[in-house]
Amino acid sequence: MWSFDGIKLSEVKGPIIFHEGERLRVTLVNDTMMSHPIHLHGMFFDLVVGDTDHKPRKHTVLVKPAERVSFDVTADHVGDWAFHCHLLFHMHAGMMQVVSVLPRGAAAGADDLHKEHRPAVPPPTDEDPPKEAPMTGMNHEGHR
């Protein structure tokens, strides 16, 4: 089973919630023996590459076996967006989720299903650093 957080798409109960204007840090952990090109539709993100102001801007990042990759993303396009492995057989097997960017002022309880993806704090101001939104557990059962 290919999945995010151990949950394949057919078992997901709701989308991953971002709020419009929110700046988040997403961390991908690949605990498989294959590389995964992870793609987020609708938004570009900045790879976290150390102590530098020059961060590569991408919409797809290759996460190698046993690698951890973080990126910062600003949720600036309201709507539902695919977040998936770009290897189609992984995506079709369940390594896909939906990211919903809710408009400012949307219902506070709308993201209760996915509190584990990020801390439950209000959207940041311009002075706030990115929040951590770990996406651990990219896994393929039987190949650990």
Secondary structure, 3 states (H helix, E strand, C coil): CEEECCECHHHCCCCEEEECCCEEEEEEEECCCCCEEEEECCCCEEECCCCCCCCCEECEEEECCCCEEEEEEECCCCEEEEEEECCHHHHHCCCEEEEEEECCCCCHHHHHHHHHHCCCCCCCCCCCCCEEEEEEEEEECCCC
